[in-house]
Amino acid sequence: MNALEFSTKIEKGMIRLPEQYNKYENTYARIIVLLDVPDDLLSKKKALLTAFKKMEGHDMFSSIDDPTGWQRKVRDEWE
């Protein structure tokens, strides 16, 4: 058994091997994934993406005539 170690980004569920490991193409591999991102951060990201998906197609801010003025008013509420 050979062990390979490298860092990469998981994109659409796929992990690509760096070119120096091409000789292992089409071989069976046992994969262990060690993530640098804590699970709670991943769940927050998923929740945020879900919220964005729900908002998609809704004209939530179309009724705002003066976006800059609206933003100033919202910021004034924080103080």
C-alpha positions as CSV (number, residue, x, y, z in Angstrom):
1,M,0.0,0.0,0.0
2,N,1.2,3.5,-0.9
3,A,0.3,6.7,1.0
4,L,-0.1,10.0,-0.8
5,E,-0.4,13.3,1.0
6,F,-1.5,16.6,-0.6
7,S,-3.9,19.4,-0.1
8,T,-6.6,20.2,-2.6
9,K,-10.1,21.8,-2.8
10,I,-13.2,19.6,-3.0
11,E,-15.2,20.8,-6.0
12,K,-18.7,19.5,-6.7
13,G,-17.8,16.4,-4.7
14,M,-14.6,15.7,-6.7
15,I,-11.0,15.5,-5.5
16,R,-8.4,15.7,-8.3
17,L,-5.0,14.2,-7.9
18,P,-2.0,16.4,-8.6
19,E,-0.1,15.6,-11.8
20,Q,2.8,13.9,-10.0
21,Y,0.4,11.1,-9.1
22,N,-0.9,10.3,-12.6
23,K,0.6,6.8,-12.4
24,Y,-2.1,5.9,-9.9
25,E,-4.9,6.8,-12.3
26,N,-7.7,4.2,-12.6
27,T,-6.6,2.4,-9.4
28,Y,-8.7,1.7,-6.3
29,A,-8.0,4.0,-3.4
30,R,-9.1,4.2,0.2
31,I,-9.7,7.9,1.0
32,I,-9.5,9.6,4.4
33,V,-10.5,13.3,4.3
34,L,-9.1,15.6,7.0
35,L,-10.8,19.0,6.8
36,D,-9.2,22.2,8.0
37,V,-12.7,23.8,8.3
38,P,-14.6,23.2,11.5
39,D,-18.0,21.4,11.1
40,D,-19.9,24.4,12.7
41,L,-18.5,26.7,10.0
42,L,-19.6,24.3,7.3
43,S,-23.2,24.1,8.7
44,K,-23.3,28.0,8.9
45,K,-22.2,28.1,5.3
46,K,-24.9,25.6,4.3
47,A,-27.6,27.6,6.2
48,L,-26.5,30.8,4.5
49,L,-26.6,29.2,1.0
50,T,-30.0,27.8,1.8
51,A,-31.3,31.3,2.7
52,F,-29.8,32.7,-0.5
53,K,-31.6,30.0,-2.5
54,K,-34.9,30.9,-0.9
55,M,-34.4,34.6,-1.7
56,E,-33.6,33.8,-5.3
57,G,-36.2,35.1,-7.7
58,H,-37.8,37.4,-5.1
59,D,-37.5,41.1,-5.7
60,M,-37.0,41.9,-2.1
61,F,-35.5,45.4,-2.6
62,S,-37.3,46.5,-5.7
63,S,-39.6,48.9,-3.7
64,I,-36.6,50.9,-2.4
65,D,-36.4,54.1,-4.5
66,D,-33.2,55.5,-2.9
67,P,-30.9,52.6,-1.9
68,T,-28.2,54.8,-0.5
69,G,-30.7,56.7,1.7
70,W,-32.3,53.4,2.8
71,Q,-28.8,52.1,3.8
72,R,-28.0,55.2,5.8
73,K,-31.3,54.9,7.7
74,V,-30.6,51.2,8.5
75,R,-27.1,52.1,9.7
76,D,-28.4,54.9,11.9
77,E,-30.6,52.3,13.7
78,W,-27.4,50.5,14.9
79,E,-26.1,53.6,16.8
